Amino acid sequence: MPSNGEIIERSVNDFLKVQKRMLLAKEENATKTYEDLKEDYISLKVILTSMGVNLTDIDKIKE
């Protein structure tokens, strides 16, 4: 079973990847892709927030 640190590290990496893809989708006006990624973004944000991770510096989307 992964430790909290491993879960946080994996979730932060996934969060950053999803944000990068969301920004690209927004730039390309790929609204369906953006909305699909937004579901992952929200899930990861909930997980990280519940684990006490401060997202202030890494959250570029702010939704």
All heavy atoms as TSV, in Angstrom:
chain	resi	resn	atom	element	x	y	z
A	1	MET	N	N	0.855	-1.186	0.000
A	1	MET	CA	C	0.000	0.000	0.000
A	1	MET	C	C	0.894	1.241	0.000
A	1	MET	O	O	1.805	1.353	0.808
A	1	MET	CB	C	-0.903	-0.034	1.223
A	1	MET	CG	C	-1.859	1.092	1.314
A	1	MET	SD	S	-3.108	0.716	2.564
A	1	MET	CE	C	-4.269	1.943	2.167
A	2	PRO	N	N	0.618	2.179	-0.915
A	2	PRO	CA	C	1.456	3.380	-0.989
A	2	PRO	C	C	1.274	4.275	0.234
A	2	PRO	O	O	0.192	4.347	0.822
A	2	PRO	CB	C	0.968	4.084	-2.254
A	2	PRO	CG	C	-0.301	3.446	-2.635
A	2	PRO	CD	C	-0.402	2.141	-1.931
A	3	SER	N	N	2.349	4.956	0.591
A	3	SER	CA	C	2.293	5.891	1.714
A	3	SER	C	C	1.595	7.181	1.280
A	3	SER	O	O	1.403	7.436	0.084
A	3	SER	CB	C	3.706	6.217	2.185
A	3	SER	OG	O	4.390	6.976	1.198
A	4	ASN	N	N	1.237	7.996	2.266
A	4	ASN	CA	C	0.603	9.293	1.953
A	4	ASN	C	C	1.509	10.145	1.081
A	4	ASN	O	O	1.047	10.825	0.169
A	4	ASN	CB	C	0.256	10.045	3.236
A	4	ASN	CG	C	-1.021	9.549	3.877
A	4	ASN	OD1	O	-1.715	8.716	3.317
A	4	ASN	ND2	N	-1.307	10.044	5.070
A	5	GLY	N	N	2.812	10.093	1.355
A	5	GLY	CA	C	3.759	10.868	0.563
A	5	GLY	C	C	3.761	10.452	-0.898
A	5	GLY	O	O	3.817	11.289	-1.792
A	6	GLU	N	N	3.703	9.136	-1.132
A	6	GLU	CA	C	3.677	8.626	-2.504
A	6	GLU	C	C	2.379	9.010	-3.209
A	6	GLU	O	O	2.389	9.361	-4.395
A	6	GLU	CB	C	3.845	7.103	-2.511
A	6	GLU	CG	C	5.220	6.644	-2.079
A	6	GLU	CD	C	5.305	5.147	-1.840
A	6	GLU	OE1	O	4.309	4.547	-1.373
A	6	GLU	OE2	O	6.369	4.584	-2.102
A	7	ILE	N	N	1.277	8.937	-2.483
A	7	ILE	CA	C	-0.022	9.316	-3.053
A	7	ILE	C	C	-0.022	10.804	-3.410
A	7	ILE	O	O	-0.464	11.197	-4.484
A	7	ILE	CB	C	-1.174	8.983	-2.078
A	7	ILE	CG1	C	-1.298	7.468	-1.910
A	7	ILE	CG2	C	-2.490	9.591	-2.562
A	7	ILE	CD1	C	-2.228	7.042	-0.782
A	8	ILE	N	N	0.509	11.620	-2.510
A	8	ILE	CA	C	0.570	13.059	-2.758
A	8	ILE	C	C	1.461	13.350	-3.960
A	8	ILE	O	O	1.085	14.127	-4.851
A	8	ILE	CB	C	1.056	13.823	-1.509
A	8	ILE	CG1	C	-0.028	13.772	-0.418
A	8	ILE	CG2	C	1.420	15.263	-1.843
A	8	ILE	CD1	C	0.420	14.302	0.932
A	9	GLU	N	N	2.631	12.718	-4.013
A	9	GLU	CA	C	3.548	12.948	-5.129
A	9	GLU	C	C	2.903	12.572	-6.463
A	9	GLU	O	O	2.960	13.338	-7.427
A	9	GLU	CB	C	4.826	12.137	-4.934
A	9	GLU	CG	C	5.826	12.330	-6.052
A	9	GLU	CD	C	7.085	11.499	-5.869
A	9	GLU	OE1	O	7.118	10.626	-4.980
A	9	GLU	OE2	O	8.027	11.713	-6.648
A	10	ARG	N	N	2.276	11.418	-6.517
A	10	ARG	CA	C	1.624	10.969	-7.750
A	10	ARG	C	C	0.482	11.908	-8.120
A	10	ARG	O	O	0.310	12.270	-9.289
A	10	ARG	CB	C	1.107	9.543	-7.570
A	10	ARG	CG	C	0.646	8.915	-8.862
A	10	ARG	CD	C	0.294	7.452	-8.741
A	10	ARG	NE	N	0.920	6.773	-7.625
A	10	ARG	CZ	C	0.283	5.987	-6.766
A	10	ARG	NH1	N	-0.997	5.750	-6.891
A	10	ARG	NH2	N	0.928	5.404	-5.768
A	11	SER	N	N	-0.298	12.306	-7.130
A	11	SER	CA	C	-1.442	13.188	-7.394
A	11	SER	C	C	-1.007	14.568	-7.861
A	11	SER	O	O	-1.629	15.146	-8.750
A	11	SER	CB	C	-2.323	13.297	-6.148
A	11	SER	OG	O	-2.875	12.040	-5.822
A	12	VAL	N	N	0.061	15.099	-7.269
A	12	VAL	CA	C	0.581	16.404	-7.700
A	12	VAL	C	C	1.057	16.318	-9.146
A	12	VAL	O	O	0.749	17.188	-9.967
A	12	VAL	CB	C	1.708	16.912	-6.777
A	12	VAL	CG1	C	2.466	18.078	-7.401
A	12	VAL	CG2	C	1.148	17.324	-5.424
A	13	ASN	N	N	1.798	15.261	-9.473
A	13	ASN	CA	C	2.273	15.085	-10.854
A	13	ASN	C	C	1.103	14.976	-11.831
A	13	ASN	O	O	1.117	15.590	-12.894
A	13	ASN	CB	C	3.179	13.863	-10.959
A	13	ASN	CG	C	4.524	14.086	-10.312
A	13	ASN	OD1	O	4.999	15.205	-10.201
A	13	ASN	ND2	N	5.147	13.016	-9.861
A	14	ASP	N	N	0.090	14.207	-11.453
A	14	ASP	CA	C	-1.103	14.074	-12.307
A	14	ASP	C	C	-1.828	15.405	-12.439
A	14	ASP	O	O	-2.286	15.769	-13.516
A	14	ASP	CB	C	-2.054	13.009	-11.753
A	14	ASP	CG	C	-1.517	11.597	-11.886
A	14	ASP	OD1	O	-0.546	11.377	-12.644
A	14	ASP	OD2	O	-2.069	10.698	-11.218
A	15	PHE	N	N	-1.924	16.141	-11.338
A	15	PHE	CA	C	-2.582	17.449	-11.331
A	15	PHE	C	C	-1.884	18.397	-12.294
A	15	PHE	O	O	-2.536	19.091	-13.089
A	15	PHE	CB	C	-2.560	18.003	-9.901
A	15	PHE	CG	C	-3.310	19.284	-9.714
A	15	PHE	CD1	C	-4.698	19.302	-9.662
A	15	PHE	CD2	C	-2.644	20.485	-9.559
A	15	PHE	CE1	C	-5.402	20.490	-9.464
A	15	PHE	CE2	C	-3.324	21.670	-9.368
A	15	PHE	CZ	C	-4.708	21.674	-9.323
A	16	LEU	N	N	-0.555	18.422	-12.255
A	16	LEU	CA	C	0.203	19.304	-13.142
A	16	LEU	C	C	0.026	18.907	-14.602
A	16	LEU	O	O	-0.105	19.773	-15.484
A	16	LEU	CB	C	1.680	19.294	-12.751
A	16	LEU	CG	C	2.002	19.910	-11.386
A	16	LEU	CD1	C	3.463	19.672	-11.031
A	16	LEU	CD2	C	1.659	21.381	-11.330
A	17	LYS	N	N	0.003	17.609	-14.886
A	17	LYS	CA	C	-0.196	17.129	-16.260
A	17	LYS	C	C	-1.585	17.502	-16.775
A	17	LYS	O	O	-1.741	17.938	-17.914
A	17	LYS	CB	C	-0.013	15.615	-16.326
A	17	LYS	CG	C	1.407	15.165	-16.202
A	17	LYS	CD	C	1.475	13.647	-16.213
A	17	LYS	CE	C	2.862	13.162	-15.841
A	17	LYS	NZ	N	2.916	11.700	-15.732
A	18	VAL	N	N	-2.603	17.319	-15.941
A	18	VAL	CA	C	-3.973	17.650	-16.347
A	18	VAL	C	C	-4.084	19.145	-16.625
A	18	VAL	O	O	-4.679	19.554	-17.627
A	18	VAL	CB	C	-4.990	17.193	-15.276
A	18	VAL	CG1	C	-6.349	17.819	-15.502
A	18	VAL	CG2	C	-5.096	15.677	-15.259
A	19	GLN	N	N	-3.493	19.970	-15.758
A	19	GLN	CA	C	-3.543	21.419	-15.981
A	19	GLN	C	C	-2.875	21.800	-17.293
A	19	GLN	O	O	-3.388	22.642	-18.032
A	19	GLN	CB	C	-2.832	22.149	-14.843
A	19	GLN	CG	C	-3.652	22.281	-13.600
A	19	GLN	CD	C	-3.031	23.279	-12.667
A	19	GLN	OE1	O	-3.597	24.336	-12.479
A	19	GLN	NE2	N	-1.888	22.983	-12.098
A	20	LYS	N	N	-1.734	21.195	-17.582
A	20	LYS	CA	C	-1.028	21.498	-18.827
A	20	LYS	C	C	-1.911	21.176	-20.026
A	20	LYS	O	O	-2.025	21.976	-20.961
A	20	LYS	CB	C	0.266	20.681	-18.887
A	20	LYS	CG	C	1.086	20.921	-20.124
A	20	LYS	CD	C	2.354	20.073	-20.100
A	20	LYS	CE	C	3.123	20.234	-21.395
A	20	LYS	NZ	N	4.333	19.411	-21.406
A	21	ARG	N	N	-2.560	20.029	-19.981
A	21	ARG	CA	C	-3.434	19.629	-21.088
A	21	ARG	C	C	-4.683	20.511	-21.168
A	21	ARG	O	O	-5.167	20.811	-22.253
A	21	ARG	CB	C	-3.782	18.159	-20.961
A	21	ARG	CG	C	-2.589	17.277	-21.317
A	21	ARG	CD	C	-2.809	15.816	-21.006
A	21	ARG	NE	N	-1.663	15.023	-21.408
A	21	ARG	CZ	C	-0.573	14.836	-20.665
A	21	ARG	NH1	N	-0.485	15.400	-19.476
A	21	ARG	NH2	N	0.422	14.085	-21.097
A	22	MET	N	N	-5.198	20.944	-20.015
A	22	MET	CA	C	-6.344	21.850	-20.008
A	22	MET	C	C	-5.989	23.178	-20.671
A	22	MET	O	O	-6.774	23.714	-21.450
A	22	MET	CB	C	-6.835	22.099	-18.577
A	22	MET	CG	C	-7.580	20.943	-17.970
A	22	MET	SD	S	-8.039	21.268	-16.246
A	22	MET	CE	C	-9.399	22.422	-16.471
A	23	LEU	N	N	-4.816	23.703	-20.353
A	23	LEU	CA	C	-4.388	24.973	-20.940
A	23	LEU	C	C	-4.208	24.840	-22.450
A	23	LEU	O	O	-4.576	25.743	-23.204
A	23	LEU	CB	C	-3.103	25.456	-20.270
A	23	LEU	CG	C	-3.253	25.882	-18.805
A	23	LEU	CD1	C	-1.884	26.111	-18.168
A	23	LEU	CD2	C	-4.126	27.121	-18.678
A	24	LEU	N	N	-3.659	23.712	-22.889
A	24	LEU	CA	C	-3.518	23.475	-24.333
A	24	LEU	C	C	-4.886	23.357	-25.001
A	24	LEU	O	O	-5.109	23.917	-26.082
A	24	LEU	CB	C	-2.703	22.200	-24.583
A	24	LEU	CG	C	-1.211	22.285	-24.293
A	24	LEU	CD1	C	-0.572	20.901	-24.391
A	24	LEU	CD2	C	-0.529	23.259	-25.228
A	25	ALA	N	N	-5.794	22.638	-24.358
A	25	ALA	CA	C	-7.141	22.471	-24.914
A	25	ALA	C	C	-7.846	23.821	-25.013
A	25	ALA	O	O	-8.518	24.109	-25.999
A	25	ALA	CB	C	-7.952	21.496	-24.063
A	26	LYS	N	N	-7.680	24.651	-23.997
A	26	LYS	CA	C	-8.309	25.973	-24.013
A	26	LYS	C	C	-7.724	26.823	-25.136
A	26	LYS	O	O	-8.454	27.513	-25.849
A	26	LYS	CB	C	-8.106	26.659	-22.663
A	26	LYS	CG	C	-8.933	27.885	-22.463
A	26	LYS	CD	C	-8.846	28.371	-21.033
A	26	LYS	CE	C	-9.900	29.400	-20.759
A	26	LYS	NZ	N	-9.928	29.793	-19.353
A	27	GLU	N	N	-6.408	26.759	-25.301
A	27	GLU	CA	C	-5.740	27.511	-26.358
A	27	GLU	C	C	-6.219	27.082	-27.746
A	27	GLU	O	O	-6.356	27.902	-28.654
A	27	GLU	CB	C	-4.226	27.291	-26.245
A	27	GLU	CG	C	-3.395	28.053	-27.234
A	27	GLU	CD	C	-1.915	27.760	-27.043
A	27	GLU	OE1	O	-1.451	27.794	-25.894
A	27	GLU	OE2	O	-1.237	27.499	-28.057
A	28	GLU	N	N	-6.508	25.799	-27.897
A	28	GLU	CA	C	-6.950	25.259	-29.185
A	28	GLU	C	C	-8.474	25.278	-29.340
A	28	GLU	O	O	-8.999	24.754	-30.313
A	28	GLU	CB	C	-6.432	23.825	-29.328
A	28	GLU	CG	C	-4.931	23.742	-29.398
A	28	GLU	CD	C	-4.410	22.314	-29.359
A	28	GLU	OE1	O	-5.194	21.383	-29.108
A	28	GLU	OE2	O	-3.203	22.137	-29.582
A	29	ASN	N	N	-9.173	25.851	-28.370
A	29	ASN	CA	C	-10.633	25.893	-28.358
A	29	ASN	C	C	-11.257	24.499	-28.433
A	29	ASN	O	O	-12.299	24.309	-29.064
A	29	ASN	CB	C	-11.171	26.781	-29.484
A	29	ASN	CG	C	-10.836	28.241	-29.255
A	29	ASN	OD1	O	-10.892	28.721	-28.128
A	29	ASN	ND2	N	-10.465	28.928	-30.303
A	30	ALA	N	N	-10.609	23.544	-27.788
A	30	ALA	CA	C	-11.117	22.167	-27.736
A	30	ALA	C	C	-11.986	22.040	-26.489
A	30	ALA	O	O	-11.572	21.487	-25.463
A	30	ALA	CB	C	-9.958	21.182	-27.716
A	31	THR	N	N	-13.206	22.559	-26.574
A	31	THR	CA	C	-14.059	22.656	-25.396
A	31	THR	C	C	-14.444	21.290	-24.818
A	31	THR	O	O	-14.515	21.140	-23.603
A	31	THR	CB	C	-15.328	23.473	-25.698
A	31	THR	OG1	O	-15.990	22.904	-26.822
A	31	THR	CG2	C	-14.982	24.913	-25.995
A	32	LYS	N	N	-14.694	20.310	-25.663
A	32	LYS	CA	C	-15.050	18.980	-25.155
A	32	LYS	C	C	-13.872	18.359	-24.410
A	32	LYS	O	O	-14.048	17.769	-23.340
A	32	LYS	CB	C	-15.502	18.063	-26.290
A	32	LYS	CG	C	-16.844	18.430	-26.866
A	32	LYS	CD	C	-17.244	17.458	-27.962
A	32	LYS	CE	C	-18.574	17.854	-28.573
A	32	LYS	NZ	N	-18.975	16.943	-29.655
A	33	THR	N	N	-12.691	18.500	-24.957
A	33	THR	CA	C	-11.491	17.978	-24.298
A	33	THR	C	C	-11.263	18.700	-22.976
A	33	THR	O	O	-10.951	18.081	-21.953
A	33	THR	CB	C	-10.262	18.140	-25.218
A	33	THR	OG1	O	-10.516	17.458	-26.437
A	33	THR	CG2	C	-9.004	17.602	-24.568
A	34	TYR	N	N	-11.439	20.013	-22.975
A	34	TYR	CA	C	-11.256	20.806	-21.763
A	34	TYR	C	C	-12.219	20.334	-20.673
A	34	TYR	O	O	-11.811	20.121	-19.532
A	34	TYR	CB	C	-11.480	22.291	-22.066
A	34	TYR	CG	C	-11.202	23.193	-20.890
A	34	TYR	CD1	C	-9.935	23.708	-20.688
A	34	TYR	CD2	C	-12.210	23.531	-19.993
A	34	TYR	CE1	C	-9.664	24.540	-19.614
A	34	TYR	CE2	C	-11.952	24.362	-18.917
A	34	TYR	CZ	C	-10.683	24.857	-18.723
A	34	TYR	OH	O	-10.426	25.668	-17.652
A	35	GLU	N	N	-13.484	20.177	-21.013
A	35	GLU	CA	C	-14.481	19.746	-20.029
A	35	GLU	C	C	-14.199	18.338	-19.511
A	35	GLU	O	O	-14.409	18.050	-18.334
A	35	GLU	CB	C	-15.890	19.832	-20.617
A	35	GLU	CG	C	-16.375	21.261	-20.817
A	35	GLU	CD	C	-16.383	22.086	-19.538
A	35	GLU	OE1	O	-16.789	21.570	-18.476
A	35	GLU	OE2	O	-15.968	23.257	-19.602
A	36	ASP	N	N	-13.700	17.458	-20.377
A	36	ASP	CA	C	-13.346	16.112	-19.955
A	36	ASP	C	C	-12.174	16.145	-18.971
A	36	ASP	O	O	-12.200	15.485	-17.921
A	36	ASP	CB	C	-12.993	15.255	-21.175
A	36	ASP	CG	C	-12.707	13.823	-20.809
A	36	ASP	OD1	O	-13.602	13.176	-20.219
A	36	ASP	OD2	O	-11.599	13.348	-21.100
A	37	LEU	N	N	-11.167	16.939	-19.276
A	37	LEU	CA	C	-10.020	17.081	-18.383
A	37	LEU	C	C	-10.396	17.760	-17.073
A	37	LEU	O	O	-9.810	17.478	-16.023
A	37	LEU	CB	C	-8.912	17.880	-19.075
A	37	LEU	CG	C	-8.173	17.165	-20.192
A	37	LEU	CD1	C	-7.379	18.159	-21.028
A	37	LEU	CD2	C	-7.271	16.085	-19.633
A	38	LYS	N	N	-11.386	18.631	-17.131
A	38	LYS	CA	C	-11.811	19.360	-15.937
A	38	LYS	C	C	-12.321	18.400	-14.858
A	38	LYS	O	O	-12.108	18.635	-13.674
A	38	LYS	CB	C	-12.896	20.376	-16.311
A	38	LYS	CG	C	-13.277	21.303	-15.188
A	38	LYS	CD	C	-14.247	22.350	-15.695
A	38	LYS	CE	C	-14.748	23.216	-14.574
A	38	LYS	NZ	N	-15.699	24.217	-15.045
A	39	GLU	N	N	-12.939	17.298	-15.259
A	39	GLU	CA	C	-13.393	16.295	-14.292
A	39	GLU	C	C	-12.204	15.717	-13.531
A	39	GLU	O	O	-12.254	15.564	-12.310
A	39	GLU	CB	C	-14.175	15.192	-14.990
A	39	GLU	CG	C	-15.510	15.639	-15.533
A	39	GLU	CD	C	-16.249	14.520	-16.244
A	39	GLU	OE1	O	-16.004	13.338	-15.951
A	39	GLU	OE2	O	-17.084	14.841	-17.109
A	40	ASP	N	N	-11.128	15.391	-14.244
A	40	ASP	CA	C	-9.914	14.887	-13.590
A	40	ASP	C	C	-9.295	15.961	-12.704
A	40	ASP	O	O	-8.832	15.678	-11.596
A	40	ASP	CB	C	-8.886	14.435	-14.631
A	40	ASP	CG	C	-9.333	13.218	-15.410
A	40	ASP	OD1	O	-10.166	12.439	-14.890
A	40	ASP	OD2	O	-8.857	13.039	-16.544
A	41	TYR	N	N	-9.288	17.185	-13.193
A	41	TYR	CA	C	-8.741	18.316	-12.439
A	41	TYR	C	C	-9.462	18.466	-11.098
A	41	TYR	O	O	-8.823	18.573	-10.049
A	41	TYR	CB	C	-8.884	19.588	-13.284
A	41	TYR	CG	C	-8.703	20.884	-12.546
A	41	TYR	CD1	C	-7.435	21.402	-12.316
A	41	TYR	CD2	C	-9.805	21.606	-12.094
A	41	TYR	CE1	C	-7.265	22.606	-11.652
A	41	TYR	CE2	C	-9.646	22.802	-11.436
A	41	TYR	CZ	C	-8.378	23.298	-11.208
A	41	TYR	OH	O	-8.214	24.482	-10.548
A	42	ILE	N	N	-10.776	18.424	-11.134
A	42	ILE	CA	C	-11.561	18.596	-9.905
A	42	ILE	C	C	-11.308	17.431	-8.951
A	42	ILE	O	O	-11.116	17.642	-7.748
A	42	ILE	CB	C	-13.059	18.757	-10.225
A	42	ILE	CG1	C	-13.289	20.108	-10.915
A	42	ILE	CG2	C	-13.903	18.645	-8.969
A	42	ILE	CD1	C	-14.675	20.287	-11.503
A	43	SER	N	N	-11.284	16.218	-9.461
A	43	SER	CA	C	-11.034	15.046	-8.613
A	43	SER	C	C	-9.672	15.139	-7.936
A	43	SER	O	O	-9.548	14.900	-6.729
A	43	SER	CB	C	-11.098	13.760	-9.435
A	43	SER	OG	O	-12.376	13.560	-9.945
A	44	LEU	N	N	-8.659	15.468	-8.716
A	44	LEU	CA	C	-7.315	15.584	-8.149
A	44	LEU	C	C	-7.230	16.732	-7.148
A	44	LEU	O	O	-6.570	16.616	-6.109
A	44	LEU	CB	C	-6.287	15.775	-9.268
A	44	LEU	CG	C	-6.015	14.528	-10.106
A	44	LEU	CD1	C	-5.310	14.902	-11.400
A	44	LEU	CD2	C	-5.217	13.512	-9.317
A	45	LYS	N	N	-7.913	17.808	-7.439
A	45	LYS	CA	C	-7.912	18.950	-6.524
A	45	LYS	C	C	-8.550	18.576	-5.184
A	45	LYS	O	O	-8.037	18.938	-4.121
A	45	LYS	CB	C	-8.653	20.127	-7.169
A	45	LYS	CG	C	-8.469	21.436	-6.461
A	45	LYS	CD	C	-9.009	22.578	-7.295
A	45	LYS	CE	C	-8.761	23.892	-6.610
A	45	LYS	NZ	N	-9.151	25.036	-7.417
A	46	VAL	N	N	-9.628	17.817	-5.240
A	46	VAL	CA	C	-10.295	17.360	-4.007
A	46	VAL	C	C	-9.366	16.452	-3.208
A	46	VAL	O	O	-9.228	16.602	-1.986
A	46	VAL	CB	C	-11.625	16.640	-4.339
A	46	VAL	CG1	C	-12.166	15.903	-3.135
A	46	VAL	CG2	C	-12.651	17.634	-4.864
A	47	ILE	N	N	-8.717	15.500	-3.889
A	47	ILE	CA	C	-7.809	14.572	-3.211
A	47	ILE	C	C	-6.669	15.336	-2.537
A	47	ILE	O	O	-6.377	15.123	-1.352
A	47	ILE	CB	C	-7.239	13.535	-4.205
A	47	ILE	CG1	C	-8.332	12.570	-4.651
A	47	ILE	CG2	C	-6.058	12.776	-3.591
A	47	ILE	CD1	C	-7.970	11.719	-5.855
A	48	LEU	N	N	-6.037	16.224	-3.286
A	48	LEU	CA	C	-4.898	16.959	-2.745
A	48	LEU	C	C	-5.306	17.884	-1.604
A	48	LEU	O	O	-4.607	17.968	-0.589
A	48	LEU	CB	C	-4.195	17.737	-3.862
A	48	LEU	CG	C	-3.445	16.860	-4.868
A	48	LEU	CD1	C	-3.063	17.661	-6.097
A	48	LEU	CD2	C	-2.228	16.233	-4.221
A	49	THR	N	N	-6.426	18.554	-1.753
A	49	THR	CA	C	-6.905	19.439	-0.692
A	49	THR	C	C	-7.231	18.652	0.567
A	49	THR	O	O	-6.892	19.077	1.679
A	49	THR	CB	C	-8.144	20.224	-1.174
A	49	THR	OG1	O	-7.784	20.970	-2.343
A	49	THR	CG2	C	-8.636	21.187	-0.111
A	50	SER	N	N	-7.852	17.489	0.401
A	50	SER	CA	C	-8.204	16.666	1.572
A	50	SER	C	C	-6.962	16.130	2.278
A	50	SER	O	O	-7.011	15.817	3.466
A	50	SER	CB	C	-9.113	15.512	1.163
A	50	SER	OG	O	-8.399	14.540	0.434
A	51	MET	N	N	-5.850	16.045	1.552
A	51	MET	CA	C	-4.599	15.575	2.157
A	51	MET	C	C	-3.759	16.736	2.685
A	51	MET	O	O	-2.632	16.550	3.131
A	51	MET	CB	C	-3.809	14.742	1.157
A	51	MET	CG	C	-4.549	13.483	0.766
A	51	MET	SD	S	-3.560	12.369	-0.208
A	51	MET	CE	C	-2.755	11.478	1.120
A	52	GLY	N	N	-4.317	17.939	2.629
A	52	GLY	CA	C	-3.658	19.103	3.210
A	52	GLY	C	C	-2.630	19.783	2.315
A	52	GLY	O	O	-1.831	20.575	2.787
A	53	VAL	N	N	-2.662	19.484	1.003
A	53	VAL	CA	C	-1.710	20.093	0.084
A	53	VAL	C	C	-2.200	21.493	-0.290
A	53	VAL	O	O	-3.349	21.672	-0.686
A	53	VAL	CB	C	-1.537	19.224	-1.191
A	53	VAL	CG1	C	-0.623	19.906	-2.193
A	53	VAL	CG2	C	-1.023	17.842	-0.830
A	54	ASN	N	N	-1.325	22.467	-0.148
A	54	ASN	CA	C	-1.635	23.844	-0.521
A	54	ASN	C	C	-1.414	23.982	-2.026
A	54	ASN	O	O	-0.292	23.885	-2.506
A	54	ASN	CB	C	-0.737	24.800	0.256
A	54	ASN	CG	C	-1.038	26.244	-0.027
A	54	ASN	OD1	O	-1.732	26.586	-0.982
A	54	ASN	ND2	N	-0.510	27.115	0.805
A	55	LEU	N	N	-2.472	24.234	-2.761
A	55	LEU	CA	C	-2.405	24.315	-4.218
A	55	LEU	C	C	-2.186	25.729	-4.742
A	55	LEU	O	O	-2.112	25.933	-5.958
A	55	LEU	CB	C	-3.685	23.742	-4.823
A	55	LEU	CG	C	-3.984	22.280	-4.496
A	55	LEU	CD1	C	-5.340	21.880	-5.051
A	55	LEU	CD2	C	-2.901	21.376	-5.034
A	56	THR	N	N	-2.046	26.680	-3.862
A	56	THR	CA	C	-1.950	28.085	-4.250
A	56	THR	C	C	-0.899	28.330	-5.325
A	56	THR	O	O	-1.156	29.024	-6.307
A	56	THR	CB	C	-1.646	28.967	-3.020
A	56	THR	OG1	O	-2.648	28.737	-2.034
A	56	THR	CG2	C	-1.613	30.439	-3.388
A	57	ASP	N	N	0.278	27.764	-5.163
A	57	ASP	CA	C	1.380	28.041	-6.096
A	57	ASP	C	C	1.324	27.225	-7.374
A	57	ASP	O	O	1.903	27.618	-8.381
A	57	ASP	CB	C	2.725	27.803	-5.409
A	57	ASP	CG	C	3.011	28.816	-4.324
A	57	ASP	OD1	O	2.484	29.944	-4.399
A	57	ASP	OD2	O	3.755	28.487	-3.379
A	58	ILE	N	N	0.635	26.076	-7.357
A	58	ILE	CA	C	0.660	25.221	-8.552
A	58	ILE	C	C	-0.645	25.213	-9.336
A	58	ILE	O	O	-0.682	24.715	-10.450
A	58	ILE	CB	C	1.057	23.765	-8.204
A	58	ILE	CG1	C	0.038	23.097	-7.284
A	58	ILE	CG2	C	2.458	23.724	-7.603
A	58	ILE	CD1	C	0.253	21.606	-7.113
A	59	ASP	N	N	-1.698	25.782	-8.780
A	59	ASP	CA	C	-2.992	25.773	-9.469
A	59	ASP	C	C	-3.074	26.956	-10.438
A	59	ASP	O	O	-3.276	28.094	-10.028
A	59	ASP	CB	C	-4.138	25.819	-8.459
A	59	ASP	CG	C	-5.489	25.590	-9.104
A	59	ASP	OD1	O	-5.558	25.404	-10.335
A	59	ASP	OD2	O	-6.486	25.593	-8.369
A	60	LYS	N	N	-2.889	26.656	-11.712
A	60	LYS	CA	C	-2.906	27.697	-12.741
A	60	LYS	C	C	-4.310	27.925	-13.303
A	60	LYS	O	O	-4.565	28.944	-13.918
A	60	LYS	CB	C	-1.978	27.314	-13.887
A	60	LYS	CG	C	-0.539	27.192	-13.451
A	60	LYS	CD	C	0.324	26.668	-14.550
A	60	LYS	CE	C	1.741	26.445	-14.039
A	60	LYS	NZ	N	2.583	25.791	-15.040
A	61	ILE	N	N	-5.199	26.969	-13.128
A	61	ILE	CA	C	-6.541	27.037	-13.701
A	61	ILE	C	C	-7.485	27.825	-12.785
A	61	ILE	O	O	-8.289	28.617	-13.233
A	61	ILE	CB	C	-7.119	25.622	-13.975
A	61	ILE	CG1	C	-6.156	24.800	-14.832
A	61	ILE	CG2	C	-8.508	25.710	-14.572
A	61	ILE	CD1	C	-5.966	25.307	-16.254
A	62	LYS	N	N	-7.421	27.571	-11.507
A	62	LYS	CA	C	-8.207	28.263	-10.473
A	62	LYS	C	C	-9.712	28.116	-10.664
A	62	LYS	O	O	-10.476	29.064	-10.551
A	62	LYS	CB	C	-7.851	29.736	-10.416
A	62	LYS	CG	C	-6.366	30.018	-10.355
A	62	LYS	CD	C	-5.896	30.344	-8.990
A	62	LYS	CE	C	-4.463	30.823	-9.020
A	62	LYS	NZ	N	-3.546	30.036	-8.290
A	63	GLU	N	N	-10.169	26.904	-10.995
A	63	GLU	CA	C	-11.613	26.665	-11.121
A	63	GLU	C	C	-12.094	25.831	-9.972
A	63	GLU	O	O	-11.427	25.031	-9.435
A	63	GLU	CB	C	-11.918	25.948	-12.441
A	63	GLU	CG	C	-11.800	26.846	-13.618
A	63	GLU	CD	C	-12.289	26.187	-14.894
A	63	GLU	OE1	O	-13.047	25.227	-14.846
A	63	GLU	OE2	O	-11.888	26.663	-15.954
